């Protein structure tokens, strides 16, 4: 099992959800997060004072898949749908997952994902 985490622009939320739905990925968790990277934020004038905003709003997806084949499909779907070509498009991370359990039934491993 593999866990995929993707951090993307807020405005790409619906595009990424649609792309995942199109490849029949049903189990996703989505978070609103703040972060910074190469973008480095921006400066805004609030009540006449300049304020540096270094943490930008992003959306984080967490998806668990059963195989490397699905990992590649999900990564491609996210990359294609979140791409703008500008700094701040986001990042995708993958991790080997040691254990999963469906609390309701006690199923573990692959069975817990379906």
GUPAZA-179348 format. One record per atom (N, C-alpha, C): residue number from 1; residue in three letters; atom name; x, y, z. Coordinates in steps of 0.05 Angstrom, whole numbers, plus 5000, padded with zeros to 4 digits. Layout:
N
{site NUM ala CA {X Y Z}}
...
This chain:
114
{site 1 unk N {5017 4976 5000}}
{site 1 unk CA {5000 5000 5000}}
{site 1 unk C {5018 5025 5000}}
{site 2 unk N {5008 5045 4987}}
{site 2 unk CA {5023 5070 4984}}
{site 2 unk C {5006 5094 4990}}
{site 3 unk N {5016 5112 5006}}
{site 3 unk CA {5002 5137 5012}}
{site 3 unk C {5013 5159 4995}}
{site 4 unk N {4995 5174 4982}}
{site 4 unk CA {5003 5196 4965}}
{site 4 unk C {4993 5222 4978}}
{site 5 unk N {5010 5241 4982}}
{site 5 unk CA {5003 5268 4992}}
{site 5 unk C {5009 5288 4970}}
{site 6 unk N {4990 5305 4964}}
{site 6 unk CA {4994 5325 4943}}
{site 6 unk C {4985 5352 4955}}
{site 7 unk N {5002 5372 4952}}
{site 7 unk CA {4996 5399 4961}}
{site 7 unk C {4994 5416 4936}}
{site 8 unk N {4970 5428 4931}}
{site 8 unk CA {4965 5443 4906}}
{site 8 unk C {4952 5470 4912}}
{site 9 unk N {4950 5486 4892}}
{site 9 unk CA {4937 5512 4894}}
{site 9 unk C {4908 5508 4901}}
{site 10 unk N {4897 5527 4917}}
{site 10 unk CA {4869 5525 4925}}
{site 10 unk C {4850 5524 4901}}
{site 11 unk N {4856 5540 4881}}
{site 11 unk CA {4838 5541 4858}}
{site 11 unk C {4838 5516 4841}}
{site 12 unk N {4856 5497 4847}}
{site 12 unk CA {4857 5472 4832}}
{site 12 unk C {4842 5449 4846}}
{site 13 unk N {4830 5455 4869}}
{site 13 unk CA {4815 5435 4884}}
{site 13 unk C {4796 5419 4867}}
{site 14 unk N {4778 5433 4853}}
{site 14 unk CA {4757 5419 4838}}
{site 14 unk C {4769 5405 4814}}
{site 15 unk N {4789 5416 4801}}
{site 15 unk CA {4802 5403 4778}}
{site 15 unk C {4815 5376 4787}}
{site 16 unk N {4829 5376 4810}}
{site 16 unk CA {4842 5352 4820}}
{site 16 unk C {4821 5331 4828}}
{site 17 unk N {4800 5340 4842}}
{site 17 unk CA {4778 5322 4849}}
{site 17 unk C {4766 5309 4825}}
{site 18 unk N {4761 5324 4804}}
{site 18 unk CA {4749 5314 4779}}
{site 18 unk C {4768 5294 4766}}
{site 19 unk N {4794 5300 4766}}
{site 19 unk CA {4814 5282 4753}}
{site 19 unk C {4815 5255 4768}}
{site 20 unk N {4814 5257 4795}}
{site 20 unk CA {4815 5232 4811}}
{site 20 unk C {4789 5216 4807}}
{site 21 unk N {4767 5230 4806}}
{site 21 unk CA {4741 5217 4801}}
{site 21 unk C {4741 5203 4773}}
{site 22 unk N {4753 5216 4753}}
{site 22 unk CA {4754 5205 4726}}
{site 22 unk C {4769 5178 4725}}
{site 23 unk N {4789 5175 4743}}
{site 23 unk CA {4804 5149 4743}}
{site 23 unk C {4793 5130 4765}}
{site 24 unk N {4770 5138 4776}}
{site 24 unk CA {4755 5121 4795}}
{site 24 unk C {4770 5118 4821}}
{site 25 unk N {4783 5140 4831}}
{site 25 unk CA {4795 5140 4857}}
{site 25 unk C {4773 5152 4875}}
{site 26 unk N {4763 5137 4894}}
{site 26 unk CA {4741 5146 4911}}
{site 26 unk C {4750 5155 4939}}
{site 27 unk N {4770 5143 4949}}
{site 27 unk CA {4778 5149 4977}}
{site 27 unk C {4799 5171 4978}}
{site 28 unk N {4790 5195 4984}}
{site 28 unk CA {4809 5218 4987}}
{site 28 unk C {4803 5233 5013}}
{site 29 unk N {4823 5245 5024}}
{site 29 unk CA {4820 5264 5046}}
{site 29 unk C {4832 5290 5037}}
{site 30 unk N {4818 5312 5043}}
{site 30 unk CA {4827 5338 5034}}
{site 30 unk C {4828 5357 5058}}
{site 31 unk N {4850 5372 5060}}
{site 31 unk CA {4855 5391 5081}}
{site 31 unk C {4860 5419 5070}}
{site 32 unk N {4852 5439 5084}}
{site 32 unk CA {4861 5466 5078}}
{site 32 unk C {4886 5471 5094}}
{site 33 unk N {4908 5478 5081}}
{site 33 unk CA {4934 5482 5095}}
{site 33 unk C {4946 5508 5087}}
{site 34 unk N {4967 5516 5101}}
{site 34 unk CA {4982 5540 5095}}
{site 34 unk C {5011 5531 5091}}
{site 35 unk N {5026 5544 5073}}
{site 35 unk CA {5054 5536 5069}}
{site 35 unk C {5068 5556 5052}}
{site 36 unk N {5094 5552 5050}}
{site 36 unk CA {5110 5568 5032}}
{site 36 unk C {5132 5551 5020}}
{site 37 unk N {5142 5560 4997}}
{site 37 unk CA {5164 5546 4984}}
{site 37 unk C {5178 5567 4967}}
{site 38 unk N {5182 5561 4942}}
{site 38 unk CA {5195 5580 4924}}
{site 38 unk C {5180 5605 4920}}
{site 39 unk N {5154 5604 4923}}
{site 39 unk CA {5136 5627 4919}}
{site 39 unk C {5143 5650 4938}}
{site 40 unk N {5150 5643 4962}}
{site 40 unk CA {5158 5662 4983}}
{site 40 unk C {5136 5682 4992}}
{site 41 unk N {5112 5677 4984}}
{site 41 unk CA {5090 5695 4994}}
{site 41 unk C {5089 5721 4978}}
{site 42 unk N {5077 5741 4991}}
{site 42 unk CA {5073 5767 4977}}
{site 42 unk C {5071 5789 4999}}
{site 43 unk N {5072 5814 4990}}
{site 43 unk CA {5069 5837 5008}}
{site 43 unk C {5041 5849 5002}}
{site 44 unk N {5027 5856 5023}}
{site 44 unk CA {5001 5868 5021}}
{site 44 unk C {4999 5892 5039}}
{site 45 unk N {4984 5912 5031}}
{site 45 unk CA {4980 5936 5047}}
{site 45 unk C {4954 5933 5062}}
{site 46 unk N {4956 5932 5089}}
{site 46 unk CA {4932 5930 5106}}
{site 46 unk C {4931 5954 5125}}
{site 47 unk N {4910 5969 5123}}
{site 47 unk CA {4907 5994 5139}}
{site 47 unk C {4931 6012 5137}}
{site 48 unk N {4941 6015 5113}}
{site 48 unk CA {4963 6033 5108}}
{site 48 unk C {4991 6022 5114}}
{site 49 unk N {4993 5998 5125}}
{site 49 unk CA {5019 5986 5131}}
{site 49 unk C {5025 5962 5113}}
{site 50 unk N {5050 5960 5105}}
{site 50 unk CA {5058 5937 5089}}
{site 50 unk C {5061 5913 5107}}
{site 51 unk N {5049 5891 5099}}
{site 51 unk CA {5050 5866 5114}}
{site 51 unk C {5060 5844 5095}}
{site 52 unk N {5081 5829 5104}}
{site 52 unk CA {5091 5806 5089}}
{site 52 unk C {5074 5782 5096}}
{site 53 unk N {5062 5770 5075}}
{site 53 unk CA {5047 5746 5079}}
{site 53 unk C {5064 5723 5068}}
{site 54 unk N {5076 5708 5086}}
{site 54 unk CA {5095 5687 5077}}
{site 54 unk C {5083 5659 5075}}
{site 55 unk N {5061 5655 5088}}
{site 55 unk CA {5047 5629 5086}}
{site 55 unk C {5022 5632 5068}}
{site 56 unk N {5021 5616 5047}}
{site 56 unk CA {5000 5618 5028}}
{site 56 unk C {4980 5595 5031}}
{site 57 unk N {4955 5600 5026}}
{site 57 unk CA {4935 5579 5028}}
{site 57 unk C {4938 5559 5006}}
{site 58 unk N {4937 5533 5013}}
{site 58 unk CA {4940 5511 4995}}
{site 58 unk C {4919 5490 5002}}
{site 59 unk N {4917 5469 4986}}
{site 59 unk CA {4899 5447 4991}}
{site 59 unk C {4917 5422 4991}}
{site 60 unk N {4913 5405 5011}}
{site 60 unk CA {4928 5380 5013}}
{site 60 unk C {4910 5356 5010}}
{site 61 unk N {4917 5339 4991}}
{site 61 unk CA {4902 5314 4986}}
{site 61 unk C {4918 5291 4998}}
{site 62 unk N {4904 5272 5011}}
{site 62 unk CA {4917 5247 5020}}
{site 62 unk C {4901 5224 5008}}
{site 63 unk N {4915 5206 4995}}
{site 63 unk CA {4902 5184 4981}}
{site 63 unk C {4919 5159 4987}}
{site 64 unk N {4906 5137 4992}}
{site 64 unk CA {4920 5111 4996}}
{site 64 unk C {4912 5093 4973}}
{site 65 unk N {4932 5081 4960}}
{site 65 unk CA {4927 5063 4938}}
{site 65 unk C {4940 5036 4944}}
{site 66 unk N {4932 5016 4928}}
{site 66 unk CA {4940 4989 4934}}
{site 66 unk C {4966 4980 4920}}
{site 67 unk N {4974 4995 4899}}
{site 67 unk CA {4997 4985 4883}}
{site 67 unk C {5012 5008 4870}}
{site 68 unk N {5036 5001 4859}}
{site 68 unk CA {5052 5021 4845}}
{site 68 unk C {5038 5030 4819}}
{site 69 unk N {5023 5012 4807}}
{site 69 unk CA {5007 5019 4783}}
{site 69 unk C {4988 5042 4789}}
{site 70 unk N {4973 5039 4811}}
{site 70 unk CA {4954 5060 4819}}
{site 70 unk C {4969 5085 4828}}
{site 71 unk N {4991 5082 4841}}
{site 71 unk CA {5007 5105 4849}}
{site 71 unk C {5014 5122 4824}}
{site 72 unk N {5023 5110 4803}}
{site 72 unk CA {5030 5124 4778}}
{site 72 unk C {5006 5138 4766}}
{site 73 unk N {4983 5124 4766}}
{site 73 unk CA {4958 5135 4755}}
{site 73 unk C {4950 5160 4770}}
{site 74 unk N {4950 5158 4797}}
{site 74 unk CA {4942 5180 4814}}
{site 74 unk C {4961 5204 4811}}
{site 75 unk N {4987 5199 4811}}
{site 75 unk CA {5006 5220 4808}}
{site 75 unk C {5002 5235 4781}}
{site 76 unk N {4999 5220 4760}}
{site 76 unk CA {4994 5232 4734}}
{site 76 unk C {4969 5249 4733}}
{site 77 unk N {4948 5239 4745}}
{site 77 unk CA {4922 5253 4746}}
{site 77 unk C {4925 5280 4761}}
{site 78 unk N {4939 5278 4784}}
{site 78 unk CA {4943 5303 4800}}
{site 78 unk C {4961 5322 4785}}
{site 79 unk N {4983 5312 4775}}
{site 79 unk CA {5002 5330 4761}}
{site 79 unk C {4989 5344 4737}}
{site 80 unk N {4974 5329 4721}}
{site 80 unk CA {4961 5341 4698}}
{site 80 unk C {4940 5361 4705}}
{site 81 unk N {4925 5355 4726}}
{site 81 unk CA {4902 5373 4733}}
{site 81 unk C {4911 5397 4750}}
{site 82 unk N {4933 5395 4764}}
{site 82 unk CA {4942 5417 4782}}
{site 82 unk C {4962 5436 4768}}
{site 83 unk N {4971 5429 4745}}
{site 83 unk CA {4993 5443 4731}}
{site 83 unk C {4983 5470 4720}}
{site 84 unk N {4998 5492 4727}}
{site 84 unk CA {4994 5518 4714}}
{site 84 unk C {5019 5527 4701}}
{site 85 unk N {5042 5516 4708}}
{site 85 unk CA {5068 5524 4698}}
{site 85 unk C {5081 5547 4713}}
{site 86 unk N {5068 5555 4734}}
{site 86 unk CA {5078 5577 4750}}
{site 86 unk C {5089 5567 4777}}
{site 87 unk N {5107 5583 4789}}
{site 87 unk CA {5116 5576 4816}}
{site 87 unk C {5092 5574 4835}}
{site 88 unk N {5092 5553 4852}}
{site 88 unk CA {5070 5550 4871}}
{site 88 unk C {5050 5529 4862}}
{site 89 unk N {5056 5514 4841}}
{site 89 unk CA {5037 5493 4832}}
{site 89 unk C {5035 5471 4853}}
{site 90 unk N {5055 5466 4869}}
{site 90 unk CA {5053 5447 4891}}
{site 90 unk C {5074 5425 4889}}
{site 91 unk N {5069 5404 4906}}
{site 91 unk CA {5087 5381 4908}}
{site 91 unk C {5070 5356 4912}}
{site 92 unk N {5082 5333 4904}}
{site 92 unk CA {5070 5307 4909}}
{site 92 unk C {5091 5290 4923}}
{site 93 unk N {5082 5277 4944}}
{site 93 unk CA {5100 5259 4960}}
{site 93 unk C {5086 5231 4961}}
{site 94 unk N {5103 5210 4962}}
{site 94 unk CA {5092 5183 4966}}
{site 94 unk C {5107 5169 4988}}
{site 95 unk N {5093 5152 5003}}
{site 95 unk CA {5104 5138 5025}}
{site 95 unk C {5094 5109 5024}}
{site 96 unk N {5111 5090 5032}}
{site 96 unk CA {5102 5063 5036}}
{site 96 unk C {5086 5062 5062}}
{site 97 unk N {5063 5049 5060}}
{site 97 unk CA {5045 5047 5083}}
{site 97 unk C {5046 5019 5094}}
{site 98 unk N {5051 5017 5120}}
{site 98 unk CA {5055 4991 5133}}
{site 98 unk C {5029 4978 5141}}
{site 99 unk N {5009 4993 5148}}
{site 99 unk CA {4985 4981 5160}}
{site 99 unk C {4961 4999 5154}}
{site 100 unk N {4938 4986 5149}}
{site 100 unk CA {4913 5000 5147}}
{site 100 unk C {4891 4981 5158}}
{site 101 unk N {4872 4993 5172}}
{site 101 unk CA {4849 4978 5183}}
{site 101 unk C {4824 4994 5180}}
{site 102 unk N {4803 4980 5171}}
{site 102 unk CA {4776 4991 5171}}
{site 102 unk C {4764 4987 5199}}
{site 103 unk N {4759 5008 5213}}
{site 103 unk CA {4751 5006 5241}}
{site 103 unk C {4725 4991 5244}}
{site 104 unk N {4706 4996 5226}}
{site 104 unk CA {4679 4983 5228}}
{site 104 unk C {4680 4953 5227}}
{site 105 unk N {4697 4942 5209}}
{site 105 unk CA {4696 4913 5204}}
{site 105 unk C {4721 4899 5215}}
{site 106 unk N {4742 4914 5220}}
{site 106 unk CA {4767 4901 5228}}
{site 106 unk C {4784 4891 5205}}
{site 107 unk N {4775 4895 5180}}
{site 107 unk CA {4790 4887 5157}}
{site 107 unk C {4817 4902 5157}}
{site 108 unk N {4838 4888 5147}}
{site 108 unk CA {4864 4901 5147}}
{site 108 unk C {4876 4899 5119}}
{site 109 unk N {4898 4914 5114}}
{site 109 unk CA {4912 4914 5089}}
{site 109 unk C {4895 4922 5066}}
{site 110 unk N {4899 4909 5044}}
{site 110 unk CA {4884 4916 5019}}
{site 110 unk C {4854 4915 5023}}
{site 111 unk N {4844 4896 5038}}
{site 111 unk CA {4815 4894 5043}}
{site 111 unk C {4804 4919 5057}}
{site 112 unk N {4820 4933 5072}}
{site 112 unk CA {4811 4957 5086}}
{site 112 unk C {4807 4980 5067}}
{site 113 unk N {4819 4979 5044}}
{site 113 unk CA {4818 5001 5025}}
{site 113 unk C {4794 4999 5007}}
{site 114 unk N {4782 4976 5003}}
{site 114 unk CA {4759 4973 4985}}
{site 114 unk C {4733 4974 4998}}
